[in-house]
Amino acid sequence: MFKMGIDVGGTNTDAVLLDDKNQVVFALKTPTTADVESGILTALDQMMKSGAASAEKIGAIMLGTTHATNAIIERRHLSKIACVRICLPAGTAIEPLFTWPDDLKAATGQDYYYVHGGCESNGKPLAGETLDRAECMAVLDAIKLSGAESIAVTAIFSSVQNSYENEFAELAADVLGRAFPVTMSYQIGSLGILARENSTALNAALIGVARTIVNGLALALAHHDIDADIYFAQNDGTLMDINCAQRYPILTIGSGPTNSIRGAAQLSGLQECIICDIGGTTTDIGILVQGFPRESSVAVTIGGVKTNFRMPDIISIGIGGGSIVRETDHGVTVGPDSVGYEITSRSYAFGGNVLTATDCLLASGLAHIDHPDCDARRLRKVAKKVWQSAIENITNQVTDAIDQIKTSPKDIPVVLVGGGIILIPGDIQGASEVIRPKHSGCANAVGAAMADISGGVDRLFSMAGRAREEVLAQAGEQAKYQAIASGAEPESVELVELEELPLAYATGDVVRIKAKAVGRRKDRRHG
């Protein structure tokens, strides 16, 4: 059986076909389209026309996509949401979505409601053991009349006690129907009510986008008679099944750089290294620790909104194959703007009128592109001092970013992947070696295709009357259960992370524990 990985980037949509040993059988790269879906369909069409594998031999499709990111940044196709904060009699000093940009509020609606409930950090209820049913029903009736398409519910310290959010979701199902989407914050973010509420609200706004992606991909597969399981790449380098993807689309944001890191690990055979993914628009630099991307320890801002869900520790710079090169009074600049997927029509080498980073490498003779429309002779008009300065600028920016992500001065291997690796033709200062693996241009699609299934826990646990080992074991079992529920083979699931974090402001019998479990993807169709 084969599996297909598809990754949508800002410039190109990459696709690969892997065999059961994770070896690349076929790879292709096609321009990303403005509507994204067309690029995915084109990649799928080309893959099937290649004859590398018949439809019945493809058991799974793994997709890494920019749909969610684009929807937030462009403020398009977002669902109208209603935010419910379970907090009374406290928690109203700062209203929900207070920090959101006005145009994002306009795109999602800014209706919010307060109800009594929630707890303190030690689990002590703020306003009773259960919710006030009449109060919740009144809120739900108002939401029904408002025309909201999705609900984001956040309770104070739901990472300690999630029963309030679960209870409200059950009431919402009674009033609005089981199919009505309700996002609960304890399933999305960790501590910090405002950042967790933001993450939950963004997820609720993306529900419609997720359904569109899933439906479009399902139709494309049906067109080619492919009966395959569908998975989506997550931010942490693992997969979630189609049901989870429709419930938690926010977790796909940041999957692109993560896919590249995981793919680079597979192609290079390294478990500890720096990954430099050079695309057409940006260069994303991450670090691989025990085969997985190192996670960011700081809050991540997406589309002007501060969140707190897990994201890879990535440094992104505006350097790519399509980066625009300019001569200014202060010297030659490269980026951060790019011609992106229009490079084959706008850059000098392809007959356009925009000087790009790729043009400069071609002019230097250090790189070559085998494309019928690319003619390096068009670059004779580019002055030597311009392309030399551009190449020096590119090298310096990449080197500085690599230095920033390193945690020690020791030189370590750097793996170059992505369609723009021609921008770094030589060695890199600070790297013990520079590796350019085979199929490096499609590392992101490889990372999506060979990823495992994961489950995670990041919440507060009460230690009152319990041994530390017992609480840690409980967190680990919850992470394993989530991995199995997401589609992992039970016998393959193992704990890869178990971390106990102290809390300065909480009572002595409460501790924050992060746990992560990973397992092989279960082939539902073939046992």
C-alpha positions in Angstrom: 0.0 0.0 0.0 1.1 3.6 -0.7 0.4 6.8 1.0 0.3 10.3 -0.5 1.5 13.5 1.2 0.4 16.9 -0.1 1.6 20.2 1.3 0.4 23.6 0.3 2.9 26.4 0.5 2.8 30.1 -0.4 4.4 29.4 -3.8 4.2 25.7 -4.6 1.9 22.8 -3.8 4.1 19.7 -3.3 3.0 16.0 -3.5 4.8 12.8 -2.9 3.9 9.1 -3.0 5.6 6.9 -0.3 5.7 3.1 -0.1 5.3 1.1 3.1 9.0 1.8 4.0 8.5 5.6 3.7 10.6 5.7 0.5 9.7 8.3 -2.1 8.2 6.6 -5.2 7.1 9.7 -7.0 7.3 13.5 -6.3 6.0 16.6 -8.0 5.7 20.3 -7.5 2.9 22.5 -9.0 2.2 26.2 -8.4 -0.1 27.1 -5.5 -3.3 28.7 -6.8 -5.1 31.7 -5.5 -8.0 29.6 -4.3 -5.6 26.8 -2.9 -8.1 24.0 -3.8 -7.2 24.1 -7.5 -3.5 23.6 -6.7 -4.3 20.5 -4.6 -6.6 19.1 -7.3 -3.9 19.7 -10.0 -1.3 17.9 -7.8 -3.7 15.0 -7.3 -4.4 14.8 -11.1 -0.8 14.8 -12.0 0.0 12.1 -9.4 -2.6 9.8 -10.8 -1.7 10.4 -14.4 1.9 9.5 -13.6 0.9 5.8 -13.1 3.1 5.5 -10.0 0.3 3.8 -8.2 -3.2 2.7 -9.0 -6.1 4.1 -7.0 -6.8 1.0 -5.1 -3.2 0.9 -3.8 -3.4 4.3 -2.1 -4.5 3.8 1.5 -4.1 7.3 3.0 -3.9 10.9 2.0 -2.1 13.3 4.4 -2.6 17.0 3.8 -0.7 20.0 5.1 -2.5 23.2 4.1 -2.4 26.9 4.5 -6.2 27.2 4.3 -6.7 28.1 8.0 -3.8 30.5 8.1 -5.0 32.3 4.9 -8.6 32.6 6.1 -7.4 34.3 9.3 -4.9 36.6 7.6 -7.2 37.5 4.8 -10.4 37.7 7.0 -12.3 35.6 4.5 -14.6 32.6 4.7 -14.7 32.7 8.5 -17.8 31.6 10.4 -19.9 33.9 12.5 -19.2 33.0 16.1 -20.6 33.5 19.6 -18.2 33.5 22.6 -19.5 32.2 25.9 -17.3 32.8 29.0 -18.2 30.8 32.0 -16.9 33.1 34.7 -19.5 34.9 36.8 -19.4 36.4 39.4 -15.8 37.2 38.3 -13.9 37.4 35.0 -15.6 40.3 33.3 -12.9 43.0 33.6 -11.7 42.4 30.0 -14.4 41.4 27.5 -13.9 38.5 25.1 -12.1 39.3 21.9 -11.0 42.6 23.4 -7.5 42.5 21.8 -8.7 41.4 18.4 -8.2 43.7 15.4 -11.5 45.4 14.4 -11.5 43.9 10.9 -11.2 40.4 12.3 -14.1 41.1 14.7 -16.2 42.3 11.8 -15.4 39.1 9.9 -16.4 36.8 12.7 -19.0 38.8 14.6 -18.3 40.0 18.2 -21.2 38.6 20.2 -20.3 37.4 23.6 -22.1 36.2 26.7 -21.3 35.6 30.4 -22.7 32.8 32.6 -22.0 31.7 36.2 -19.5 29.0 36.7 -15.9 28.0 36.5 -13.4 27.4 39.3 -10.3 28.5 41.0 -6.9 27.1 40.4 -7.4 24.4 43.0 -10.8 23.3 41.5 -13.0 25.2 44.0 -16.2 26.3 42.3 -16.8 30.0 41.8 -20.6 29.8 41.7 -21.7 26.2 42.2 -20.9 22.7 41.2 -23.0 22.9 38.0 -24.3 25.5 35.6 -27.6 27.4 36.1 -29.7 25.7 33.4 -32.2 28.6 33.0 -29.3 31.1 32.5 -27.6 28.9 29.9 -30.9 28.3 28.1 -31.5 32.0 27.8 -28.0 32.5 26.4 -28.5 29.7 23.9 -31.8 31.1 22.8 -30.1 34.4 22.1 -27.3 32.7 20.2 -29.9 30.9 18.1 -31.6 34.2 17.2 -28.2 35.9 16.4 -27.5 33.7 13.5 -24.2 32.5 14.9 -22.7 29.5 13.0 -20.3 28.3 15.7 -19.8 28.7 19.5 -16.6 29.1 21.5 -17.0 28.3 25.2 -14.3 29.1 27.7 -14.5 28.5 31.5 -12.2 29.9 34.1 -9.5 27.3 34.8 -11.1 24.7 32.6 -7.7 23.1 32.5 -8.4 22.1 36.1 -12.1 21.3 35.8 -13.6 20.9 32.4 -17.1 19.8 33.5 -18.5 23.3 33.0 -17.6 23.5 29.4 -18.8 19.9 28.8 -22.1 20.7 30.5 -22.7 23.8 28.4 -21.9 21.9 25.2 -24.5 19.3 26.1 -27.1 22.0 26.7 -26.1 23.6 23.3 -26.7 20.3 21.6 -30.2 20.1 23.1 -31.1 23.6 21.8 -29.1 23.9 18.6 -28.7 20.2 17.6 -25.9 17.7 17.8 -24.4 18.9 14.5 -24.0 22.5 15.7 -20.3 23.1 16.2 -19.2 23.9 19.8 -15.5 24.4 20.6 -14.4 23.9 24.2 -11.3 25.7 25.3 -9.8 22.9 27.4 -9.4 20.9 24.2 -7.6 23.7 22.4 -5.3 25.8 24.6 -3.6 25.6 28.0 -3.4 28.1 30.8 -4.2 31.8 30.5 -7.8 32.4 30.0 -7.5 35.3 27.4 -5.1 33.5 25.1 -7.0 30.2 25.5 -10.2 32.0 24.7 -8.6 33.6 21.6 -7.5 30.2 20.4 -10.9 28.7 21.0 -12.7 31.6 19.2 -10.3 31.3 16.2 -11.0 27.6 16.0 -14.7 28.2 16.1 -14.4 30.7 13.2 -12.5 28.2 11.1 -15.1 25.4 11.3 -16.6 26.3 8.0 -13.2 26.5 6.3 -12.4 23.0 7.6 -15.6 21.5 6.2 -15.0 23.1 2.8 -11.4 21.6 2.6 -12.6 18.2 3.7 -15.5 18.1 1.3 -13.4 19.4 -1.6 -10.7 16.8 -1.0 -13.2 14.0 -0.6 -14.8 14.9 -4.0 -11.4 14.9 -5.7 -10.6 11.5 -4.3 -14.0 10.2 -5.4 -13.3 11.5 -8.9 -10.2 9.3 -9.1 -12.0 6.4 -7.3 -9.5 6.6 -4.4 -11.0 5.1 -1.2 -8.3 6.4 1.2 -8.3 7.6 4.8 -7.8 11.4 5.0 -5.5 12.9 7.6 -4.4 16.5 8.3 -1.0 17.6 9.5 -0.8 19.3 12.9 1.5 21.9 14.2 3.5 19.4 16.3 4.6 17.2 13.4 1.9 14.6 13.8 -1.4 13.8 12.2 -5.1 14.0 13.1 -7.9 12.2 11.4 -10.6 13.8 9.3 -13.1 14.1 12.2 -10.5 15.8 14.4 -9.5 18.1 11.6 -13.1 19.3 11.2 -13.4 19.9 15.0 -10.0 21.5 15.6 -8.8 23.2 12.4 -6.8 25.7 14.4 -4.3 22.9 15.1 -3.3 22.8 11.4 -1.8 26.3 11.5 2.0 26.1 11.4 1.9 22.6 9.9 3.9 23.7 6.8 7.2 24.4 8.6 6.7 21.4 10.9 6.1 19.1 7.9 9.4 20.3 6.4 11.3 19.6 9.6 9.9 16.1 9.9 10.4 15.4 6.2 14.0 16.6 6.5 14.6 14.3 9.4 13.3 11.4 7.3 15.3 12.3 4.2 18.5 13.0 6.0 18.3 10.3 8.7 19.1 12.7 11.4 17.4 13.1 14.8 19.2 16.2 16.1 19.9 19.0 13.6 18.8 22.4 12.3 16.4 22.4 9.4 16.4 25.3 7.0 13.3 25.2 4.7 13.8 27.7 1.8 10.6 28.2 -0.1 9.5 30.7 -2.7 8.3 33.3 -0.2 10.0 32.7 3.2 12.7 30.7 4.8 11.6 28.8 7.9 14.3 27.6 10.3 13.6 25.1 13.1 15.4 22.7 15.2 14.9 18.9 15.5 15.1 17.3 18.9 14.8 13.5 19.2 13.1 13.5 15.8 10.4 16.1 16.5 10.3 19.8 16.1 11.2 21.8 19.2 8.0 23.5 20.5 7.8 27.2 21.1 7.7 28.3 24.7 6.2 31.7 24.0 2.7 32.7 23.0 2.1 32.8 19.2 0.4 35.7 17.5 -1.8 34.7 14.4 -3.4 37.4 12.3 -3.0 39.9 15.2 -4.4 37.5 17.8 -2.4 36.2 20.7 -2.9 32.4 21.3 -1.4 29.7 23.5 -1.7 26.4 21.8 1.3 24.3 20.8 3.4 25.6 17.9 6.8 24.7 16.6 9.7 27.0 17.5 10.3 28.5 14.1 12.2 31.6 13.0 10.8 32.9 9.7 12.6 35.4 7.5 11.4 37.0 4.2 13.9 35.2 2.0 12.8 32.9 -0.7 13.3 32.1 -4.4 10.8 34.7 -5.4 12.1 37.5 -3.0 12.3 40.8 -4.8 15.8 42.3 -5.1 16.1 46.1 -5.2 18.8 48.7 -5.5 18.4 51.5 -3.0 20.5 54.4 -1.7 21.6 52.2 1.2 22.6 49.2 -0.9 20.9 46.1 -2.4 17.9 44.7 -0.4 16.4 41.2 -0.7 12.7 40.7 0.3 10.7 40.5 2.5 8.1 40.8 -0.3 8.0 38.1 -3.0 6.5 37.4 -6.4 5.5 34.0 -4.9 3.8 31.6 -7.3 4.1 34.2 -10.1 7.8 33.7 -10.4 7.5 31.9 -13.7 5.9 35.0 -15.2 7.3 38.0 -13.4 11.0 37.2 -12.8 13.8 38.3 -15.2 14.8 34.8 -16.1 11.3 33.9 -17.1 10.8 37.1 -19.2 9.3 39.3 -16.6 10.4 42.7 -15.2 11.0 41.9 -11.5 14.5 41.0 -10.3 14.3 38.1 -7.8 16.7 36.2 -5.6 16.5 33.3 -8.0 17.6 35.6 -10.8 20.7 36.6 -8.9 21.7 33.0 -8.3 21.2 32.2 -11.9 23.2 35.3 -13.0 26.1 34.2 -10.8 26.3 30.8 -12.5 26.0 29.0 -9.1 22.6 27.6 -10.0 20.7 26.3 -12.9 17.0 25.8 -13.5 15.8 23.3 -16.1 12.6 24.9 -17.3 11.6 25.6 -20.9 10.6 29.2 -20.1 13.8 30.0 -18.1 16.6 31.7 -20.1 19.7 32.8 -18.1 20.8 35.0 -21.0 18.1 37.5 -20.0 20.2 38.2 -16.8 23.1 39.7 -18.7 21.7 43.1 -17.9 22.0 42.5 -14.1 25.2 44.2 -12.9 27.7 41.9 -11.1 27.8 44.1 -8.0 24.0 43.7 -7.7 23.8 39.9 -7.8 26.9 39.6 -5.6 25.4 41.9 -3.0 22.1 40.1 -3.1 23.8 36.7 -2.6 25.8 38.1 0.3 22.6 39.6 1.8 20.8 36.2 1.5 23.6 34.3 3.1 23.9 36.7 6.0 20.2 36.7 6.8 20.1 32.9 6.8 23.2 32.6 8.9 21.9 35.1 11.5 18.6 33.2 11.8 20.4 29.9 12.3 22.5 31.5 15.0 19.3 32.8 16.7 17.7 29.4 16.9 20.7 27.5 18.3 20.8 26.9 22.0 24.6 26.5 22.2 27.6 27.8 20.3 28.5 24.3 19.1 28.4 23.7 15.4 25.6 21.2 14.4 24.4 19.8 11.1 22.2 22.0 8.9 19.8 20.3 6.5 18.6 22.4 3.6 15.2 21.6 2.1 12.6 23.4 0.0 12.4 24.5 -3.6 14.7 27.5 -2.9 17.8 25.7 -1.7 19.7 27.0 -4.7 19.9 30.3 -2.8 22.5 28.6 -0.5 25.0 27.0 -2.9 27.9 26.7 -0.4 28.7 26.1 3.2 27.1 27.9 6.2 29.0 29.5 9.0 28.1 27.7 12.3 27.2 24.4 10.6 29.2 21.3 11.2 28.0 20.2 7.7 25.4 21.2 5.2 23.2 18.4 3.9 21.0 18.7 0.8 19.1 15.3 0.8 17.5 13.7 -2.2 13.9 14.9 -2.8 14.7 17.9 -0.6 12.4 20.1 -2.7 9.4 18.1 -1.5 10.4 17.6 2.1 7.3 19.2 3.4 5.1 16.7 1.6 7.3 13.8 2.8 6.9 15.1 6.4 3.1 15.1 6.0 3.0 11.6 4.5 5.2 9.8 7.0 3.9 11.5 10.2 2.5 9.6 13.1 -0.7 10.1 15.2 -0.4 11.9 18.5 -2.4 12.8 21.6 -1.6 15.4 24.1 -2.4 16.7 27.6 -1.5 20.1 29.0 -3.6 20.8 32.1 -3.5 21.3 35.9 -3.8 18.2 38.1 -4.7 18.1 41.8 -2.1 16.4 44.0 -4.2 16.4 47.1 -4.0 12.9 48.8 -2.3 11.4 45.7 1.2 10.2 45.0 3.2 12.2 42.4 3.7 9.0 40.3 0.0 8.3 40.3 -0.8 11.8 38.9 2.0 11.6 36.2 0.7 8.1 35.2 -2.8 9.5 34.8 -1.6 12.3 32.5 0.3 9.8 30.5 -2.7 7.5 30.1 -4.9 10.5 29.0 -2.4 11.4 26.3 -2.3 7.8 25.1 -6.0 7.6 25.0 -6.2 10.7 22.9 -3.7 9.3 20.4 -5.7 6.1 20.1 -9.0 8.1 19.7 -7.3 10.1 16.9 -6.5 7.0 14.9 -3.3 5.5 16.3 -2.7 1.7 16.6 -3.1 1.1 20.3 -0.2 -1.3 20.6 2.2 1.2 18.9 1.4 4.2 21.1 4.2 5.3 23.4 4.8 8.3 25.6 7.4 10.7 24.2 6.9 13.6 26.5 6.0 13.9 30.2 6.8 17.2 31.9 5.9 18.5 35.3 5.8 22.3 35.5 5.6 24.4 38.8 3.1 27.2 39.1 4.1 30.1 41.3 0.5 31.5 41.7 -1.4 28.2 42.3 -1.9 26.3 45.6 0.6 23.8 46.7 -1.5 20.8 45.7 -1.9 21.7 42.1 0.6 21.0 39.3 0.7 21.6 35.6 1.6 18.5 33.6 2.3 18.2 29.8 2.2 14.8 28.2 2.4 13.7 24.6 1.9 10.2 23.2 2.7 9.1 19.6 1.7 6.0 17.6 1.6 4.6 14.1 -1.3 5.5 11.9 -4.0 2.8 11.9 -5.2 1.8 8.4 -8.9 1.7 9.0 -9.6 0.4 5.5 -7.2 -2.5 5.6 -7.2 -3.5 9.2 
